[in-house]
């Protein structure tokens, strides 16, 4: 597999917030790519750039480094930490235009699915519970759920065909 761009599209990084009056949590969704697989979900009360970098390093160890990562303009994505990290690895950060979430449509679609399937319907007692639900959601999302954008294949099937 070449540089994680198996079908010519950049990995994306997005974020989703949820919670009730008891506290807001954020779910970072690094790695929604052209084959619509979700490579990880980070959950906490805040996701600073250092946490995003750590998650991306883990994904790169597993799947290889991309040429480009498309990001929105959230504070964790415009920080010097992430920019320096990307520059040191020869990775281009492609920022969407402010107010144009459709430029990161794969992530926005994934965020909607996360919101409707497991973030919105539940009241969570802890960050650990949110992370547990998120982690449990990854396998069926990538390996069992066909995606019409992939021609009715699962992301795992699409990835296997591209290899």
N, CA, C and O of each residue as an XYZ file, in Angstrom:
652
protein
N       0.851     -1.168      0.000
C       0.000      0.000      0.000
C       0.899      1.233      0.000
O       1.845      1.300      0.784
N       0.624      2.202     -0.858
C       1.494      3.356     -0.980
C       1.004      4.526     -0.152
O      -0.079      5.056     -0.405
N       1.764      4.924      0.803
C       1.590      6.155      1.565
C       0.168      6.412      2.053
O      -0.204      7.571      2.240
N      -0.630      5.387      2.262
C      -1.960      5.526      2.838
C      -2.948      6.224      1.911
O      -4.049      6.565      2.343
N      -2.583      6.447      0.645
C      -3.471      7.094     -0.300
C      -3.881      6.086     -1.362
O      -3.651      6.313     -2.549
N      -4.481      4.984     -0.956
C      -4.715      3.870     -1.851
C      -5.661      4.213     -2.992
O      -5.602      3.580     -4.046
N      -6.515      5.182     -2.809
C      -7.407      5.558     -3.897
C      -7.332      7.055     -4.176
O      -8.292      7.650     -4.665
N      -6.199      7.656     -3.866
C      -5.933      9.024     -4.275
C      -6.624     10.101     -3.469
O      -6.806     11.208     -3.977
N      -7.008      9.835     -2.265
C      -7.681     10.849     -1.477
C      -6.993     11.006     -0.130
O      -6.435     10.048      0.405
N      -7.032     12.195      0.407
C      -6.359     12.470      1.675
C      -7.171     11.961      2.851
O      -8.401     12.024      2.833
N      -6.489     11.454      3.878
C      -7.190     11.164      5.124
C      -7.765     12.456      5.685
O      -7.279     13.544      5.379
N      -8.772     12.335      6.483
C      -9.400     13.506      7.070
C      -9.406     13.387      8.585
O      -9.348     12.287      9.136
N      -9.477     14.521      9.243
C      -9.616     14.554     10.688
C     -10.801     15.452     11.004
O     -10.892     16.573     10.501
N     -11.697     14.963     11.828
C     -12.857     15.759     12.212
C     -13.081     15.675     13.696
O     -12.334     15.008     14.411
N     -14.110     16.354     14.161
C     -14.427     16.316     15.583
C     -15.923     16.457     15.773
O     -16.624     17.022     14.933
N     -16.390     15.945     16.867
C     -17.810     15.988     17.185
C     -17.936     16.216     18.678
O     -17.176     15.641     19.457
N     -18.873     17.035     19.083
C     -19.081     17.314     20.496
C     -20.425     16.775     20.931
O     -21.356     16.657     20.134
N     -20.509     16.452     22.199
C     -21.777     15.998     22.755
C     -21.737     16.100     24.250
O     -20.687     16.367     24.834
N     -22.856     15.893     24.865
C     -22.904     15.928     26.316
C     -24.173     16.581     26.791
O     -24.991     17.048     25.999
N     -24.323     16.606     28.085
C     -25.491     17.243     28.672
C     -25.000     18.308     29.634
O     -23.842     18.718     29.558
N     -25.846     18.758     30.527
C     -25.452     19.795     31.461
C     -24.315     19.340     32.363
O     -23.618     20.181     32.930
N     -24.108     18.051     32.513
C     -23.050     17.529     33.367
C     -21.662     17.703     32.790
O     -20.684     17.601     33.530
N     -21.538     17.957     31.522
C     -20.215     18.147     30.936
C     -20.198     17.840     29.462
O     -20.909     16.955     28.986
N     -19.402     18.561     28.762
C     -19.266     18.408     27.325
C     -18.065     17.518     27.043
O     -17.020     17.668     27.676
N     -18.204     16.607     26.111
C     -17.061     15.803     25.696
C     -16.882     15.963     24.196
O     -17.811     16.335     23.480
N     -15.688     15.679     23.741
C     -15.381     15.789     22.319
C     -14.907     14.441     21.824
O     -14.177     13.727     22.512
N     -15.327     14.108     20.638
C     -14.881     12.872     20.002
C     -14.151     13.262     18.722
O     -14.769     13.738     17.770
N     -12.858     13.063     18.699
C     -12.075     13.321     17.497
C     -12.097     12.079     16.626
O     -11.934     10.964     17.122
N     -12.297     12.269     15.337
C     -12.412     11.136     14.418
C     -11.282     11.233     13.398
O     -11.485     11.745     12.298
N     -10.082     10.742     13.756
C      -9.009     10.799     12.777
C      -9.101      9.658     11.783
O      -9.305      8.507     12.169
N      -8.952      9.971     10.515
C      -8.727      8.925      9.547
C      -9.888      8.499      8.692
O      -9.853      7.391      8.157
N     -10.916      9.303      8.527
C     -11.946      8.917      7.576
C     -11.375      9.192      6.194
O     -11.050     10.334      5.871
N     -11.251      8.149      5.376
C     -10.595      8.287      4.093
C     -11.556      7.973      2.965
O     -12.744      7.730      3.177
N     -11.014      7.984      1.777
C     -11.833      7.770      0.587
C     -12.624      6.473      0.667
O     -13.763      6.418      0.204
N     -12.036      5.419      1.252
C     -12.786      4.166      1.370
C     -13.705      4.171      2.587
O     -14.331      3.163      2.917
N     -13.775      5.340      3.255
C     -14.726      5.587      4.331
C     -14.497      4.723      5.558
O     -15.445      4.357      6.254
N     -13.236      4.396      5.823
C     -12.939      3.679      7.054
C     -12.573      4.692      8.136
O     -12.023      5.755      7.849
N     -12.882      4.352      9.359
C     -12.567      5.206     10.496
C     -11.395      4.548     11.213
O     -11.517      3.430     11.714
N     -10.272      5.236     11.261
C      -9.051      4.643     11.789
C      -8.919      4.786     13.296
O      -8.077      4.122     13.901
N      -9.720      5.626     13.910
C      -9.672      5.780     15.360
C     -10.631      6.849     15.824
O     -11.084      7.684     15.040
N     -10.934      6.815     17.097
C     -11.754      7.855     17.718
C     -11.123      8.175     19.064
O     -10.902      7.287     19.886
N     -10.842      9.430     19.276
C     -10.319      9.912     20.549
C     -11.439     10.635     21.284
O     -12.141     11.457     20.695
N     -11.609     10.337     22.549
C     -12.680     10.939     23.336
C     -12.102     11.519     24.612
O     -11.324     10.860     25.303
N     -12.477     12.747     24.925
C     -12.087     13.370     26.189
C     -12.867     14.673     26.324
O     -13.665     15.018     25.453
N     -12.632     15.396     27.421
C     -13.293     16.681     27.606
C     -12.704     17.738     26.696
O     -13.385     18.698     26.337
N     -11.445     17.574     26.319
C     -10.822     18.443     25.330
C      -9.810     17.598     24.558
O      -9.286     16.609     25.069
N      -9.552     18.001     23.343
C      -8.591     17.281     22.505
C      -7.555     18.278     21.979
O      -7.675     18.764     20.854
N      -6.538     18.581     22.791
C      -5.512     19.520     22.342
C      -4.681     18.917     21.209
O      -4.740     17.718     20.936
N      -3.919     19.772     20.571
C      -3.107     19.348     19.425
C      -2.180     18.193     19.775
O      -1.959     17.309     18.947
N      -1.637     18.185     20.978
C      -0.735     17.099     21.373
C      -1.455     15.755     21.325
O      -0.863     14.746     20.942
N      -2.704     15.739     21.705
C      -3.499     14.507     21.687
C      -3.793     14.077     20.246
O      -3.758     12.890     19.923
N      -4.080     15.049     19.395
C      -4.300     14.759     17.976
C      -3.031     14.174     17.369
O      -3.091     13.192     16.629
N      -1.889     14.771     17.677
C      -0.598     14.280     17.163
C      -0.353     12.853     17.646
O       0.064     12.000     16.862
N      -0.604     12.588     18.911
C      -0.396     11.235     19.442
C      -1.271     10.221     18.695
O      -0.802      9.146     18.319
N      -2.538     10.570     18.484
C      -3.447      9.665     17.759
C      -2.970      9.454     16.323
O      -2.986      8.330     15.822
N      -2.550     10.518     15.668
C      -2.066     10.390     14.291
C      -0.788      9.556     14.226
O      -0.608      8.774     13.293
N       0.101      9.717     15.209
C       1.312      8.885     15.238
C       0.960      7.406     15.354
O       1.576      6.568     14.696
N      -0.022      7.081     16.184
C      -0.442      5.685     16.328
C      -1.014      5.154     15.016
O      -0.725      4.024     14.621
N      -1.815      5.960     14.352
C      -2.408      5.534     13.081
C      -1.323      5.358     12.018
O      -1.374      4.409     11.236
N      -0.352      6.256     11.983
C       0.738      6.158     11.011
C       1.570      4.905     11.254
O       1.996      4.251     10.302
N       1.803      4.566     12.511
C       2.515      3.313     12.820
C       1.786      2.112     12.240
O       2.410      1.176     11.741
N       0.487      2.146     12.308
C      -0.370      1.039     11.889
C      -0.574      1.012     10.383
O      -0.498     -0.051      9.767
N      -0.837      2.180      9.777
C      -1.253      2.220      8.377
C      -0.306      2.956      7.439
O      -0.530      2.961      6.229
N       0.734      3.572      7.959
C       1.640      4.333      7.113
C       1.248      5.797      7.061
O       0.125      6.170      7.400
N       2.196      6.621      6.631
C       1.988      8.074      6.606
C       1.304      8.510      5.316
O       1.638      8.025      4.235
N       0.361      9.412      5.429
C      -0.283      9.967      4.228
C       0.548     11.120      3.669
O       1.438     11.629      4.349
N       0.266     11.524      2.457
C       0.894     12.713      1.883
C       0.210     13.975      2.396
O       0.850     15.005      2.607
N      -1.109     13.872      2.593
C      -1.925     15.029      2.965
C      -2.955     14.608      3.995
O      -3.476     13.493      3.951
N      -3.245     15.516      4.928
C      -4.342     15.321      5.867
C      -5.241     16.549      5.767
O      -4.789     17.678      5.960
N      -6.504     16.321      5.468
C      -7.475     17.416      5.383
C      -8.044     17.649      6.778
O      -8.479     16.709      7.443
N      -8.039     18.909      7.218
C      -8.522     19.252      8.552
C      -9.411     20.492      8.490
O      -9.355     21.276      7.543
N     -10.238     20.643      9.535
C     -11.005     21.880      9.647
C     -10.139     22.911     10.369
O      -8.937     22.705     10.534
N     -10.735     23.999     10.792
C      -9.973     25.086     11.384
C     -10.132     25.157     12.896
O     -10.028     26.233     13.485
N     -10.386     24.007     13.528
C     -10.482     23.963     14.982
C      -9.133     24.282     15.614
O      -8.092     24.139     14.972
N      -9.151     24.713     16.874
C      -7.901     25.127     17.521
C      -6.843     24.029     17.570
O      -5.649     24.322     17.516
N      -7.267     22.769     17.672
C      -6.291     21.687     17.703
C      -5.639     21.463     16.355
O      -4.584     20.832     16.277
N      -6.253     21.975     15.279
C      -5.722     21.766     13.930
C      -4.903     22.942     13.423
O      -4.086     22.772     12.518
N      -5.101     24.129     13.983
C      -4.343     25.291     13.516
C      -3.173     25.605     14.437
O      -2.498     26.619     14.256
N      -2.930     24.767     15.402
C      -1.847     25.024     16.357
C      -0.484     24.801     15.711
O      -0.339     24.051     14.746
N       0.508     25.483     16.280
C       1.882     25.282     15.832
C       2.347     23.854     16.046
O       3.175     23.349     15.288
N       1.821     23.195     17.078
C       2.208     21.812     17.372
C       1.900     20.894     16.199
O       2.764     20.140     15.752
N       0.678     20.956     15.703
C       0.288     20.091     14.590
C       1.007     20.496     13.305
O       1.438     19.635     12.538
N       1.136     21.786     13.071
C       1.824     22.243     11.855
C       3.283     21.793     11.848
O       3.790     21.338     10.823
N       3.954     21.921     12.989
C       5.351     21.498     13.083
C       5.470     19.988     12.919
O       6.367     19.508     12.226
N       4.581     19.243     13.547
C       4.575     17.786     13.427
C       4.436     17.374     11.960
O       5.185     16.529     11.469
N       3.474     17.980     11.271
C       3.241     17.632      9.866
C       4.441     18.008      9.002
O       4.864     17.225      8.153
N       4.983     19.189      9.213
C       6.137     19.626      8.428
C       7.333     18.694      8.632
O       8.028     18.353      7.675
N       7.570     18.283      9.876
C       8.694     17.384     10.166
C       8.525     16.025      9.497
O       9.513     15.317      9.299
N       7.324     15.652      9.152
C       7.073     14.353      8.525
C       6.771     14.459      7.031
O       6.480     13.455      6.379
N       6.838     15.656      6.500
C       6.566     15.842      5.079
C       5.105     15.640      4.726
O       4.784     15.254      3.602
N       4.221     15.897      5.673
C       2.775     15.750      5.465
C       2.171     17.134      5.291
O       2.424     18.028      6.098
N       1.383     17.316      4.254
C       0.704     18.577      4.012
C      -0.607     18.597      4.784
O      -1.364     17.627      4.758
N      -0.873     19.702      5.471
C      -2.186     19.903      6.096
C      -3.022     20.725      5.133
O      -2.667     21.855      4.799
N      -4.117     20.163      4.694
C      -5.028     20.847      3.769
C      -6.229     21.326      4.568
O      -7.092     20.532      4.944
N      -6.281     22.625      4.825
C      -7.366     23.191      5.624
C      -8.572     23.479      4.748
O      -8.440     23.995      3.638
N      -9.747     23.140      5.258
C     -10.957     23.525      4.549
C     -11.182     25.014      4.794
O     -10.630     25.585      5.734
N     -11.988     25.633      3.951
C     -12.321     27.032      4.147
C     -13.250     27.159      5.350
O     -14.142     26.330      5.531
N     -13.051     28.191      6.176
C     -13.961     28.390      7.310
C     -15.418     28.470      6.831
O     -15.724     29.133      5.840
N     -16.291     27.792      7.544
C     -17.710     27.805      7.203
C     -18.084     26.926      6.019
O     -19.194     27.037      5.499
N     -17.179     26.054      5.584
C     -17.427     25.184      4.432
C     -17.237     23.718      4.824
O     -16.350     23.053      4.290
N     -18.056     23.199      5.751
C     -17.863     21.806      6.183
C     -18.027     20.799      5.052
O     -17.531     19.678      5.163
N     -18.707     21.162      3.967
C     -18.860     20.237      2.844
C     -17.515     19.909      2.205
O     -17.409     18.915      1.486
N     -16.485     20.718      2.448
C     -15.159     20.413      1.931
C     -14.506     19.262      2.689
O     -13.475     18.741      2.264
N     -15.094     18.876      3.786
C     -14.638     17.721      4.564
C     -15.826     16.773      4.714
O     -16.127     16.303      5.812
N     -16.486     16.504      3.608
C     -17.770     15.801      3.617
C     -17.708     14.404      4.219
O     -18.647     13.996      4.903
N     -16.629     13.658      3.984
C     -16.551     12.312      4.556
C     -16.598     12.364      6.080
O     -17.300     11.578      6.717
N     -15.847     13.293      6.654
C     -15.842     13.424      8.110
C     -17.190     13.909      8.610
O     -17.695     13.406      9.614
N     -17.779     14.877      7.926
C     -19.082     15.377      8.366
C     -20.124     14.265      8.330
O     -20.971     14.182      9.219
N     -20.070     13.419      7.322
C     -20.988     12.275      7.249
C     -20.730     11.306      8.393
O     -21.667     10.796      9.006
N     -19.475     11.058      8.673
C     -19.118     10.179      9.788
C     -19.587     10.793     11.106
O     -20.131     10.091     11.958
N     -19.379     12.102     11.278
C     -19.831     12.769     12.496
C     -21.343     12.615     12.677
O     -21.822     12.384     13.788
N     -22.080     12.745     11.586
C     -23.535     12.574     11.674
C     -23.889     11.163     12.124
O     -24.775     10.975     12.958
N     -23.197     10.175     11.573
C     -23.449      8.790     11.966
C     -23.122      8.586     13.447
O     -23.895      7.967     14.178
N     -21.991      9.103     13.879
C     -21.601      9.008     15.294
C     -22.669      9.651     16.174
O     -23.100      9.065     17.167
N     -23.086     10.840     15.809
C     -24.089     11.583     16.583
C     -25.395     10.809     16.681
O     -25.977     10.718     17.761
N     -25.860     10.254     15.575
C     -27.164      9.573     15.552
C     -27.123      8.165     16.129
O     -28.101      7.717     16.727
N     -26.012      7.463     15.960
C     -25.978      6.062     16.382
C     -25.552      5.847     17.820
O     -26.061      4.939     18.477
N     -24.632      6.656     18.329
C     -24.211      6.366     19.693
C     -23.892      7.571     20.556
O     -23.885      7.435     21.779
N     -23.632      8.725     20.004
C     -23.315      9.870     20.843
C     -24.583     10.533     21.384
O     -24.662     10.856     22.569
N     -25.566     10.733     20.516
C     -26.786     11.410     20.924
C     -27.760     10.601     21.763
O     -28.330     11.144     22.710
N     -27.976      9.325     21.459
C     -29.023      8.571     22.158
C     -28.726      8.201     23.608
O     -29.629      7.765     24.321
N     -27.491      8.364     24.058
C     -27.117      7.883     25.387
C     -26.713      9.017     26.316
O     -26.237     10.064     25.878
N     -26.911      8.788     27.588
C     -26.349      9.648     28.616
C     -25.186      8.857     29.207
O     -25.375      7.790     29.791
N     -24.008      9.387     29.049
C     -22.803      8.685     29.491
C     -22.439      9.101     30.907
O     -22.599     10.259     31.293
N     -21.955      8.152     31.659
C     -21.550      8.405     33.040
C     -20.084      8.823     33.146
O     -19.686      9.431     34.140
N     -19.278      8.504     32.133
C     -17.853      8.816     32.204
C     -17.259      8.870     30.805
O     -17.833      8.357     29.844
N     -16.110      9.498     30.717
C     -15.360      9.523     29.456
C     -14.985      8.106     29.047
O     -15.004      7.774     27.862
N     -14.645      7.273     30.020
C     -14.282      5.880     29.725
C     -15.441      5.150     29.056
O     -15.229      4.337     28.156
N     -16.660      5.438     29.492
C     -17.829      4.805     28.885
C     -17.995      5.267     27.434
O     -18.310      4.464     26.556
N     -17.784      6.552     27.188
C     -17.873      7.070     25.813
C     -16.815      6.398     24.943
O     -17.109      5.973     23.826
N     -15.582      6.299     25.450
C     -14.507      5.674     24.678
C     -14.803      4.201     24.405
O     -14.514      3.695     23.320
N     -15.378      3.519     25.388
C     -15.726      2.106     25.211
C     -16.763      1.941     24.101
O     -16.623      1.069     23.244
N     -17.794      2.771     24.115
C     -18.827      2.706     23.069
C     -18.206      3.048     21.713
O     -18.494      2.385     20.716
N     -17.358      4.076     21.671
C     -16.717      4.481     20.419
C     -15.861      3.362     19.853
O     -15.931      3.060     18.661
N     -15.059      2.753     20.701
C     -14.186      1.664     20.260
C     -15.008      0.477     19.772
O     -14.666     -0.134     18.760
N     -16.079      0.146     20.474
C     -16.954     -0.948     20.055
C     -17.648     -0.672     18.734
O     -18.002     -1.606     18.014
N     -17.845      0.590     18.407
C     -18.507      0.980     17.164
C     -17.583      0.844     15.961
O     -18.051      0.629     14.843
N     -16.271      0.968     16.178
C     -15.329      0.966     15.056
C     -15.365     -0.318     14.224
O     -15.411     -0.255     12.996
N     -15.343     -1.482     14.882
C     -15.290     -2.733     14.127
C     -16.497     -2.896     13.199
O     -16.306     -3.083     11.997
N     -17.720     -2.834     13.705
C     -18.848     -3.000     12.779
C     -18.898     -1.908     11.716
O     -19.290     -2.171     10.579
N     -18.506     -0.689     12.072
C     -18.522      0.394     11.090
C     -17.582      0.114      9.932
O     -17.929      0.369      8.778
N     -16.403     -0.404     10.220
C     -15.406     -0.652      9.178
C     -15.528     -2.013      8.504
O     -15.110     -2.171      7.357
N     -16.091     -2.994      9.194
C     -16.027     -4.376      8.701
C     -17.371     -5.033      8.405
O     -17.419     -6.043      7.703
N     -18.451     -4.484      8.923
C     -19.746     -5.149      8.758
C     -20.789     -4.307      8.032
O     -21.734     -4.855      7.465
N     -20.636     -3.007      8.041
C     -21.654     -2.130      7.475
C     -21.304     -1.737      6.045
O     -20.335     -1.010      5.827
N     -22.074     -2.203      5.072
C     -21.835     -1.770      3.694
C     -22.064     -0.265      3.563
O     -22.894      0.308      4.269
N     -21.340      0.351      2.677
C     -21.449      1.788      2.473
C     -21.780      2.025      1.003
O     -21.053      1.573      0.118
N     -22.861      2.724      0.747
C     -23.276      2.973     -0.631
C     -22.217      3.783     -1.391
O     -22.083      3.637     -2.605
N     -21.473      4.628     -0.687
C     -20.391      5.379     -1.318
C     -19.242      4.486     -1.757
O     -18.402      4.898     -2.558
N     -19.202      3.276     -1.241
C     -18.194      2.286     -1.630
C     -18.804      1.243     -2.567
O     -18.262      0.146     -2.705
N     -19.898      1.566     -3.195
C     -20.539      0.601     -4.092
C     -21.172     -0.555     -3.340
O     -21.265     -1.664     -3.867
N     -21.610     -0.303     -2.104
C     -22.258     -1.341     -1.303
C     -21.281     -2.256     -0.574
O     -21.691     -3.245      0.034
N     -19.983     -1.928     -0.632
C     -18.977     -2.718      0.081
C     -18.698     -2.081      1.437
O     -18.964     -0.898      1.648
N     -18.162     -2.878      2.348
C     -17.694     -2.323      3.614
C     -16.375     -1.602      3.356
O     -15.717     -1.875      2.352
N     -15.970     -0.682      4.244
C     -14.652     -0.061      4.081
C     -13.527     -1.085      4.037
O     -12.574     -0.916      3.276
N     -13.615     -2.130      4.827
C     -12.576     -3.163      4.820
C     -12.499     -3.849      3.461
O     -11.399     -4.102      2.969
N     -13.629     -4.156      2.845
C     -13.632     -4.758      1.521
C     -13.028     -3.818      0.486
O     -12.262     -4.248     -0.376
N     -13.369     -2.547      0.570
C     -12.839     -1.552     -0.365
C     -11.325     -1.432     -0.222
O     -10.608     -1.353     -1.220
N     -10.841     -1.420      1.017
C      -9.416     -1.335      1.265
C      -8.682     -2.548      0.701
O      -7.613     -2.421      0.105
N      -9.269     -3.717      0.898
C      -8.659     -4.963      0.410
C      -8.555     -4.941     -1.122
O      -7.562     -5.401     -1.685
N      -9.577     -4.407     -1.785
C      -9.548     -4.336     -3.248
C      -8.472     -3.359     -3.743
O      -7.874     -3.564     -4.799
N      -8.236     -2.293     -2.964
C      -7.273     -1.275     -3.387
C      -5.838     -1.709     -3.145
O      -4.911     -1.130     -3.711
N      -5.644     -2.726     -2.307
C      -4.277     -3.156     -1.969
C      -3.623     -3.908     -3.095
O      -2.476     -4.335     -2.968
